[in-house]
Amino acid sequence: MAGWRLRDFHPDDLDGILRLWEEIAATDAAPVYGLSEVLASCQKDHAIVAVHGDQVIGAAVGRAAHAQGWIVFVATSAPW
């Protein structure tokens, strides 16, 4: 099977982002930003995903606001 690769976020990646967010939310290290903010930033700001085959295994989401850059969400998950 092919290895993982990075690419720009596509709208059809929302399910993968949701799965990653739920994995993080289920741990003691709860996400700082809520799911609605993460999904909004995916669509309006800057986001990349790591994919293994067709599965989203990682994501980095950021936004620029008030002359600063903010990391909204970073997560990884093993594809197996």
Gaussian input, Z-matrix of N, CA and C with variables (Angstrom, degrees):
# hf/3-21g

backbone

0 1
 N
 C     1     B1
 C     2     B2     1     A1
 N     3     B3     2     A2     1     D1
 C     4     B4     3     A3     2     D2
 C     5     B5     4     A4     3     D3
 N     6     B6     5     A5     4     D4
 C     7     B7     6     A6     5     D5
 C     8     B8     7     A7     6     D6
 N     9     B9     8     A8     7     D7
 C    10    B10     9     A9     8     D8
 C    11    B11    10    A10     9     D9
 N    12    B12    11    A11    10    D10
 C    13    B13    12    A12    11    D11
 C    14    B14    13    A13    12    D12
 N    15    B15    14    A14    13    D13
 C    16    B16    15    A15    14    D14
 C    17    B17    16    A16    15    D15
 N    18    B18    17    A17    16    D16
 C    19    B19    18    A18    17    D17
 C    20    B20    19    A19    18    D18
 N    21    B21    20    A20    19    D19
 C    22    B22    21    A21    20    D20
 C    23    B23    22    A22    21    D21
 N    24    B24    23    A23    22    D22
 C    25    B25    24    A24    23    D23
 C    26    B26    25    A25    24    D24
 N    27    B27    26    A26    25    D25
 C    28    B28    27    A27    26    D26
 C    29    B29    28    A28    27    D27
 N    30    B30    29    A29    28    D28
 C    31    B31    30    A30    29    D29
 C    32    B32    31    A31    30    D30
 N    33    B33    32    A32    31    D31
 C    34    B34    33    A33    32    D32
 C    35    B35    34    A34    33    D33
 N    36    B36    35    A35    34    D34
 C    37    B37    36    A36    35    D35
 C    38    B38    37    A37    36    D36
 N    39    B39    38    A38    37    D37
 C    40    B40    39    A39    38    D38
 C    41    B41    40    A40    39    D39
 N    42    B42    41    A41    40    D40
 C    43    B43    42    A42    41    D41
 C    44    B44    43    A43    42    D42
 N    45    B45    44    A44    43    D43
 C    46    B46    45    A45    44    D44
 C    47    B47    46    A46    45    D45
 N    48    B48    47    A47    46    D46
 C    49    B49    48    A48    47    D47
 C    50    B50    49    A49    48    D48
 N    51    B51    50    A50    49    D49
 C    52    B52    51    A51    50    D50
 C    53    B53    52    A52    51    D51
 N    54    B54    53    A53    52    D52
 C    55    B55    54    A54    53    D53
 C    56    B56    55    A55    54    D54
 N    57    B57    56    A56    55    D55
 C    58    B58    57    A57    56    D56
 C    59    B59    58    A58    57    D57
 N    60    B60    59    A59    58    D58
 C    61    B61    60    A60    59    D59
 C    62    B62    61    A61    60    D60
 N    63    B63    62    A62    61    D61
 C    64    B64    63    A63    62    D62
 C    65    B65    64    A64    63    D63
 N    66    B66    65    A65    64    D64
 C    67    B67    66    A66    65    D65
 C    68    B68    67    A67    66    D66
 N    69    B69    68    A68    67    D67
 C    70    B70    69    A69    68    D68
 C    71    B71    70    A70    69    D69
 N    72    B72    71    A71    70    D70
 C    73    B73    72    A72    71    D71
 C    74    B74    73    A73    72    D72
 N    75    B75    74    A74    73    D73
 C    76    B76    75    A75    74    D74
 C    77    B77    76    A76    75    D75
 N    78    B78    77    A77    76    D76
 C    79    B79    78    A78    77    D77
 C    80    B80    79    A79    78    D78
 N    81    B81    80    A80    79    D79
 C    82    B82    81    A81    80    D80
 C    83    B83    82    A82    81    D81
 N    84    B84    83    A83    82    D82
 C    85    B85    84    A84    83    D83
 C    86    B86    85    A85    84    D84
 N    87    B87    86    A86    85    D85
 C    88    B88    87    A87    86    D86
 C    89    B89    88    A88    87    D87
 N    90    B90    89    A89    88    D88
 C    91    B91    90    A90    89    D89
 C    92    B92    91    A91    90    D90
 N    93    B93    92    A92    91    D91
 C    94    B94    93    A93    92    D92
 C    95    B95    94    A94    93    D93
 N    96    B96    95    A95    94    D94
 C    97    B97    96    A96    95    D95
 C    98    B98    97    A97    96    D96
 N    99    B99    98    A98    97    D97
 C   100   B100    99    A99    98    D98
 C   101   B101   100   A100    99    D99
 N   102   B102   101   A101   100   D100
 C   103   B103   102   A102   101   D101
 C   104   B104   103   A103   102   D102
 N   105   B105   104   A104   103   D103
 C   106   B106   105   A105   104   D104
 C   107   B107   106   A106   105   D105
 N   108   B108   107   A107   106   D106
 C   109   B109   108   A108   107   D107
 C   110   B110   109   A109   108   D108
 N   111   B111   110   A110   109   D109
 C   112   B112   111   A111   110   D110
 C   113   B113   112   A112   111   D111
 N   114   B114   113   A113   112   D112
 C   115   B115   114   A114   113   D113
 C   116   B116   115   A115   114   D114
 N   117   B117   116   A116   115   D115
 C   118   B118   117   A117   116   D116
 C   119   B119   118   A118   117   D117
 N   120   B120   119   A119   118   D118
 C   121   B121   120   A120   119   D119
 C   122   B122   121   A121   120   D120
 N   123   B123   122   A122   121   D121
 C   124   B124   123   A123   122   D122
 C   125   B125   124   A124   123   D123
 N   126   B126   125   A125   124   D124
 C   127   B127   126   A126   125   D125
 C   128   B128   127   A127   126   D126
 N   129   B129   128   A128   127   D127
 C   130   B130   129   A129   128   D128
 C   131   B131   130   A130   129   D129
 N   132   B132   131   A131   130   D130
 C   133   B133   132   A132   131   D131
 C   134   B134   133   A133   132   D132
 N   135   B135   134   A134   133   D133
 C   136   B136   135   A135   134   D134
 C   137   B137   136   A136   135   D135
 N   138   B138   137   A137   136   D136
 C   139   B139   138   A138   137   D137
 C   140   B140   139   A139   138   D138
 N   141   B141   140   A140   139   D139
 C   142   B142   141   A141   140   D140
 C   143   B143   142   A142   141   D141
 N   144   B144   143   A143   142   D142
 C   145   B145   144   A144   143   D143
 C   146   B146   145   A145   144   D144
 N   147   B147   146   A146   145   D145
 C   148   B148   147   A147   146   D146
 C   149   B149   148   A148   147   D147
 N   150   B150   149   A149   148   D148
 C   151   B151   150   A150   149   D149
 C   152   B152   151   A151   150   D150
 N   153   B153   152   A152   151   D151
 C   154   B154   153   A153   152   D152
 C   155   B155   154   A154   153   D153
 N   156   B156   155   A155   154   D154
 C   157   B157   156   A156   155   D155
 C   158   B158   157   A157   156   D156
 N   159   B159   158   A158   157   D157
 C   160   B160   159   A159   158   D158
 C   161   B161   160   A160   159   D159
 N   162   B162   161   A161   160   D160
 C   163   B163   162   A162   161   D161
 C   164   B164   163   A163   162   D162
 N   165   B165   164   A164   163   D163
 C   166   B166   165   A165   164   D164
 C   167   B167   166   A166   165   D165
 N   168   B168   167   A167   166   D166
 C   169   B169   168   A168   167   D167
 C   170   B170   169   A169   168   D168
 N   171   B171   170   A170   169   D169
 C   172   B172   171   A171   170   D170
 C   173   B173   172   A172   171   D171
 N   174   B174   173   A173   172   D172
 C   175   B175   174   A174   173   D173
 C   176   B176   175   A175   174   D174
 N   177   B177   176   A176   175   D175
 C   178   B178   177   A177   176   D176
 C   179   B179   178   A178   177   D177
 N   180   B180   179   A179   178   D178
 C   181   B181   180   A180   179   D179
 C   182   B182   181   A181   180   D180
 N   183   B183   182   A182   181   D181
 C   184   B184   183   A183   182   D182
 C   185   B185   184   A184   183   D183
 N   186   B186   185   A185   184   D184
 C   187   B187   186   A186   185   D185
 C   188   B188   187   A187   186   D186
 N   189   B189   188   A188   187   D187
 C   190   B190   189   A189   188   D188
 C   191   B191   190   A190   189   D189
 N   192   B192   191   A191   190   D190
 C   193   B193   192   A192   191   D191
 C   194   B194   193   A193   192   D192
 N   195   B195   194   A194   193   D193
 C   196   B196   195   A195   194   D194
 C   197   B197   196   A196   195   D195
 N   198   B198   197   A197   196   D196
 C   199   B199   198   A198   197   D197
 C   200   B200   199   A199   198   D198
 N   201   B201   200   A200   199   D199
 C   202   B202   201   A201   200   D200
 C   203   B203   202   A202   201   D201
 N   204   B204   203   A203   202   D202
 C   205   B205   204   A204   203   D203
 C   206   B206   205   A205   204   D204
 N   207   B207   206   A206   205   D205
 C   208   B208   207   A207   206   D206
 C   209   B209   208   A208   207   D207
 N   210   B210   209   A209   208   D208
 C   211   B211   210   A210   209   D209
 C   212   B212   211   A211   210   D210
 N   213   B213   212   A212   211   D211
 C   214   B214   213   A213   212   D212
 C   215   B215   214   A214   213   D213
 N   216   B216   215   A215   214   D214
 C   217   B217   216   A216   215   D215
 C   218   B218   217   A217   216   D216
 N   219   B219   218   A218   217   D217
 C   220   B220   219   A219   218   D218
 C   221   B221   220   A220   219   D219
 N   222   B222   221   A221   220   D220
 C   223   B223   222   A222   221   D221
 C   224   B224   223   A223   222   D222
 N   225   B225   224   A224   223   D223
 C   226   B226   225   A225   224   D224
 C   227   B227   226   A226   225   D225
 N   228   B228   227   A227   226   D226
 C   229   B229   228   A228   227   D227
 C   230   B230   229   A229   228   D228
 N   231   B231   230   A230   229   D229
 C   232   B232   231   A231   230   D230
 C   233   B233   232   A232   231   D231
 N   234   B234   233   A233   232   D232
 C   235   B235   234   A234   233   D233
 C   236   B236   235   A235   234   D234
 N   237   B237   236   A236   235   D235
 C   238   B238   237   A237   236   D236
 C   239   B239   238   A238   237   D237

   B1=1.4478
   B2=1.5239
   B3=1.3100
   B4=1.4509
   B5=1.5261
   B6=1.3281
   B7=1.4596
   B8=1.5158
   B9=1.3059
   B10=1.4594
   B11=1.5204
   B12=1.3412
   B13=1.4554
   B14=1.5261
   B15=1.3180
   B16=1.4637
   B17=1.5135
   B18=1.3359
   B19=1.4583
   B20=1.5202
   B21=1.3235
   B22=1.4647
   B23=1.5236
   B24=1.3182
   B25=1.4582
   B26=1.5228
   B27=1.3284
   B28=1.4632
   B29=1.5270
   B30=1.3247
   B31=1.4686
   B32=1.5314
   B33=1.3293
   B34=1.4640
   B35=1.5329
   B36=1.3388
   B37=1.4650
   B38=1.5262
   B39=1.3203
   B40=1.4671
   B41=1.5243
   B42=1.3269
   B43=1.4698
   B44=1.5205
   B45=1.3235
   B46=1.4578
   B47=1.5125
   B48=1.3304
   B49=1.4617
   B50=1.5263
   B51=1.3195
   B52=1.4662
   B53=1.5242
   B54=1.3291
   B55=1.4691
   B56=1.5208
   B57=1.3333
   B58=1.4677
   B59=1.5277
   B60=1.3385
   B61=1.4655
   B62=1.5276
   B63=1.3316
   B64=1.4719
   B65=1.5265
   B66=1.3307
   B67=1.4720
   B68=1.5244
   B69=1.3225
   B70=1.4587
   B71=1.5319
   B72=1.3157
   B73=1.4684
   B74=1.5201
   B75=1.3215
   B76=1.4654
   B77=1.5287
   B78=1.3234
   B79=1.4615
   B80=1.5274
   B81=1.3190
   B82=1.4659
   B83=1.5244
   B84=1.3242
   B85=1.4695
   B86=1.5265
   B87=1.3085
   B88=1.4645
   B89=1.5266
   B90=1.3275
   B91=1.4699
   B92=1.5349
   B93=1.3205
   B94=1.4584
   B95=1.5254
   B96=1.3268
   B97=1.4620
   B98=1.5251
   B99=1.3101
   B100=1.4558
   B101=1.5157
   B102=1.3105
   B103=1.4591
   B104=1.5220
   B105=1.3057
   B106=1.4684
   B107=1.5272
   B108=1.3298
   B109=1.4633
   B110=1.5241
   B111=1.3231
   B112=1.4676
   B113=1.5274
   B114=1.3173
   B115=1.4658
   B116=1.5253
   B117=1.3283
   B118=1.4645
   B119=1.5261
   B120=1.3281
   B121=1.4610
   B122=1.5241
   B123=1.3192
   B124=1.4681
   B125=1.5210
   B126=1.3119
   B127=1.4539
   B128=1.5259
   B129=1.3380
   B130=1.4625
   B131=1.5211
   B132=1.3179
   B133=1.4566
   B134=1.5284
   B135=1.3028
   B136=1.4658
   B137=1.5207
   B138=1.3373
   B139=1.4642
   B140=1.5219
   B141=1.3176
   B142=1.4533
   B143=1.5270
   B144=1.3191
   B145=1.4592
   B146=1.5209
   B147=1.3219
   B148=1.4552
   B149=1.5222
   B150=1.3251
   B151=1.4560
   B152=1.5207
   B153=1.3095
   B154=1.4613
   B155=1.5087
   B156=1.3191
   B157=1.4604
   B158=1.5205
   B159=1.3168
   B160=1.4640
   B161=1.5210
   B162=1.3417
   B163=1.4619
   B164=1.5256
   B165=1.3328
   B166=1.4615
   B167=1.5282
   B168=1.3383
   B169=1.4646
   B170=1.5261
   B171=1.3188
   B172=1.4554
   B173=1.5146
   B174=1.3135
   B175=1.4561
   B176=1.5212
   B177=1.3145
   B178=1.4610
   B179=1.5205
   B180=1.3275
   B181=1.4620
   B182=1.5205
   B183=1.3252
   B184=1.4550
   B185=1.5129
   B186=1.3268
   B187=1.4675
   B188=1.5160
   B189=1.3195
   B190=1.4586
   B191=1.5185
   B192=1.3170
   B193=1.4606
   B194=1.5225
   B195=1.3156
   B196=1.4641
   B197=1.5280
   B198=1.3341
   B199=1.4668
   B200=1.5226
   B201=1.3371
   B202=1.4644
   B203=1.5166
   B204=1.3184
   B205=1.4593
   B206=1.5182
   B207=1.3141
   B208=1.4645
   B209=1.5207
   B210=1.3193
   B211=1.4605
   B212=1.5185
   B213=1.3060
   B214=1.4560
   B215=1.5268
   B216=1.3261
   B217=1.4725
   B218=1.5220
   B219=1.3132
   B220=1.4579
   B221=1.5221
   B222=1.3170
   B223=1.4661
   B224=1.5145
   B225=1.3221
   B226=1.4570
   B227=1.5256
   B228=1.3100
   B229=1.4588
   B230=1.5193
   B231=1.3091
   B232=1.4660
   B233=1.5343
   B234=1.3203
   B235=1.4648
   B236=1.5196
   B237=1.3048
   B238=1.4736
   B239=1.4831
   A1=108.62
   A2=116.03
   A3=121.70
   A4=110.42
   A5=115.73
   A6=120.75
   A7=111.51
   A8=115.39
   A9=120.48
   A10=109.29
   A11=115.11
   A12=120.96
   A13=109.38
   A14=115.99
   A15=122.48
   A16=109.68
   A17=115.97
   A18=120.37
   A19=108.94
   A20=115.36
   A21=120.44
   A22=110.00
   A23=115.21
   A24=122.29
   A25=110.13
   A26=116.48
   A27=123.82
   A28=107.85
   A29=118.78
   A30=120.53
   A31=114.28
   A32=117.80
   A33=119.24
   A34=112.85
   A35=117.31
   A36=121.74
   A37=112.64
   A38=118.10
   A39=121.05
   A40=112.56
   A41=118.19
   A42=120.16
   A43=111.18
   A44=116.61
   A45=120.56
   A46=112.40
   A47=116.90
   A48=120.95
   A49=109.68
   A50=116.36
   A51=120.84
   A52=110.97
   A53=117.41
   A54=121.05
   A55=110.90
   A56=117.36
   A57=120.49
   A58=111.09
   A59=116.47
   A60=120.12
   A61=110.18
   A62=116.81
   A63=120.44
   A64=111.19
   A65=117.48
   A66=120.43
   A67=110.71
   A68=116.59
   A69=120.53
   A70=110.53
   A71=117.01
   A72=121.32
   A73=111.84
   A74=117.67
   A75=121.57
   A76=112.82
   A77=117.77
   A78=121.46
   A79=109.99
   A80=115.06
   A81=120.10
   A82=111.90
   A83=117.21
   A84=122.12
   A85=109.22
   A86=116.76
   A87=121.82
   A88=111.08
   A89=117.42
   A90=120.92
   A91=111.61
   A92=116.00
   A93=121.08
   A94=110.35
   A95=116.52
   A96=121.31
   A97=109.74
   A98=116.00
   A99=121.42
   A100=111.72
   A101=115.19
   A102=121.14
   A103=111.85
   A104=118.48
   A105=120.38
   A106=111.03
   A107=117.75
   A108=120.59
   A109=111.45
   A110=116.68
   A111=120.53
   A112=109.89
   A113=116.82
   A114=120.07
   A115=111.51
   A116=117.63
   A117=120.38
   A118=110.81
   A119=116.98
   A120=119.84
   A121=111.80
   A122=117.61
   A123=120.41
   A124=110.28
   A125=116.12
   A126=120.85
   A127=113.35
   A128=118.26
   A129=120.22
   A130=114.28
   A131=117.97
   A132=120.49
   A133=110.34
   A134=117.43
   A135=121.71
   A136=109.88
   A137=116.76
   A138=120.25
   A139=109.88
   A140=114.86
   A141=121.42
   A142=107.32
   A143=115.24
   A144=120.18
   A145=108.91
   A146=114.87
   A147=122.37
   A148=105.75
   A149=116.13
   A150=120.03
   A151=110.26
   A152=114.64
   A153=123.11
   A154=104.99
   A155=116.61
   A156=119.63
   A157=107.88
   A158=117.21
   A159=121.70
   A160=112.81
   A161=117.58
   A162=121.13
   A163=111.29
   A164=116.17
   A165=121.58
   A166=107.85
   A167=115.88
   A168=120.49
   A169=112.31
   A170=116.39
   A171=120.08
   A172=110.63
   A173=115.42
   A174=120.17
   A175=110.00
   A176=114.85
   A177=122.52
   A178=106.60
   A179=115.59
   A180=121.77
   A181=107.96
   A182=116.41
   A183=120.05
   A184=111.76
   A185=114.25
   A186=120.17
   A187=108.81
   A188=114.48
   A189=121.25
   A190=107.47
   A191=116.36
   A192=121.10
   A193=109.06
   A194=116.29
   A195=122.17
   A196=111.69
   A197=115.40
   A198=122.54
   A199=112.50
   A200=117.05
   A201=122.07
   A202=109.32
   A203=115.75
   A204=121.18
   A205=109.83
   A206=117.03
   A207=122.53
   A208=109.65
   A209=116.39
   A210=120.96
   A211=106.47
   A212=116.06
   A213=121.74
   A214=111.03
   A215=116.35
   A216=119.78
   A217=109.35
   A218=116.68
   A219=123.77
   A220=107.09
   A221=116.56
   A222=119.77
   A223=110.52
   A224=115.86
   A225=122.11
   A226=108.68
   A227=114.35
   A228=121.35
   A229=107.52
   A230=117.08
   A231=120.24
   A232=110.19
   A233=118.22
   A234=120.51
   A235=114.14
   A236=118.46
   A237=119.58
   A238=112.58
   D1=144.80
   D2=-179.40
   D3=-64.79
   D4=154.72
   D5=178.23
   D6=-76.37
   D7=-172.57
   D8=-178.81
   D9=-86.06
   D10=162.10
   D11=176.85
   D12=-149.40
   D13=158.70
   D14=176.77
   D15=-100.89
   D16=144.32
   D17=175.04
   D18=-156.35
   D19=166.88
   D20=176.06
   D21=-63.48
   D22=150.41
   D23=175.78
   D24=-63.37
   D25=138.00
   D26=172.37
   D27=-118.52
   D28=149.15
   D29=-179.65
   D30=-53.93
   D31=-29.56
   D32=179.79
   D33=-76.13
   D34=0.90
   D35=175.90
   D36=-86.71
   D37=-1.77
   D38=-175.56
   D39=-57.84
   D40=-39.51
   D41=178.20
   D42=-60.55
   D43=-41.43
   D44=179.06
   D45=-66.80
   D46=-39.81
   D47=176.91
   D48=-63.76
   D49=-43.41
   D50=178.50
   D51=-59.86
   D52=-44.06
   D53=179.02
   D54=-61.82
   D55=-44.25
   D56=178.31
   D57=-62.74
   D58=-43.09
   D59=-179.56
   D60=-62.75
   D61=-41.86
   D62=179.04
   D63=-64.29
   D64=-38.36
   D65=177.51
   D66=-61.54
   D67=-43.69
   D68=179.82
   D69=-69.19
   D70=-42.24
   D71=-178.23
   D72=-63.45
   D73=-25.16
   D74=-179.18
   D75=-80.44
   D76=-5.73
   D77=-179.44
   D78=-100.06
   D79=179.26
   D80=176.15
   D81=-72.39
   D82=-17.67
   D83=-179.60
   D84=-96.11
   D85=68.13
   D86=-177.89
   D87=-60.94
   D88=145.71
   D89=179.16
   D90=-60.13
   D91=145.95
   D92=178.36
   D93=-74.15
   D94=-42.82
   D95=-179.89
   D96=-95.41
   D97=145.32
   D98=177.86
   D99=-71.48
   D100=162.03
   D101=-178.00
   D102=-57.72
   D103=-40.92
   D104=-178.68
   D105=-62.41
   D106=-38.61
   D107=178.09
   D108=-68.77
   D109=-38.87
   D110=178.30
   D111=-63.31
   D112=-48.32
   D113=-178.60
   D114=-65.31
   D115=-38.59
   D116=177.51
   D117=-63.83
   D118=-41.93
   D119=178.97
   D120=-67.81
   D121=-32.95
   D122=175.93
   D123=-57.92
   D124=-41.01
   D125=-174.43
   D126=-87.35
   D127=-29.68
   D128=-173.23
   D129=-109.55
   D130=-21.78
   D131=-175.03
   D132=-111.48
   D133=-121.82
   D134=-175.10
   D135=-127.26
   D136=128.27
   D137=178.97
   D138=-150.68
   D139=140.64
   D140=171.13
   D141=-128.30
   D142=155.87
   D143=177.77
   D144=-127.93
   D145=151.91
   D146=169.64
   D147=-102.60
   D148=130.14
   D149=-179.37
   D150=-124.05
   D151=146.01
   D152=173.83
   D153=-122.18
   D154=106.08
   D155=-169.51
   D156=67.41
   D157=-121.96
   D158=177.26
   D159=-102.69
   D160=0.53
   D161=-175.43
   D162=-94.16
   D163=131.08
   D164=174.57
   D165=-74.90
   D166=119.37
   D167=-178.70
   D168=-113.48
   D169=-2.57
   D170=178.86
   D171=-166.75
   D172=159.37
   D173=179.17
   D174=-155.64
   D175=148.09
   D176=171.49
   D177=-133.94
   D178=124.96
   D179=-176.14
   D180=-127.41
   D181=132.35
   D182=-179.70
   D183=-141.34
   D184=166.78
   D185=176.77
   D186=-146.65
   D187=154.50
   D188=173.92
   D189=-106.51
   D190=127.67
   D191=178.98
   D192=-152.76
   D193=136.32
   D194=175.89
   D195=57.32
   D196=43.36
   D197=178.88
   D198=60.55
   D199=26.69
   D200=177.28
   D201=-135.84
   D202=156.49
   D203=173.02
   D204=-101.08
   D205=137.37
   D206=-178.38
   D207=-124.02
   D208=130.68
   D209=172.16
   D210=-85.60
   D211=116.33
   D212=-176.88
   D213=-88.29
   D214=-34.71
   D215=-176.02
   D216=-162.03
   D217=134.21
   D218=172.10
   D219=-139.08
   D220=128.34
   D221=179.18
   D222=-155.93
   D223=150.38
   D224=173.41
   D225=-136.01
   D226=155.64
   D227=178.21
   D228=-147.82
   D229=143.31
   D230=177.58
   D231=-72.65
   D232=139.54
   D233=-177.80
   D234=-77.35
   D235=-4.19
   D236=-177.83
   D237=-118.04

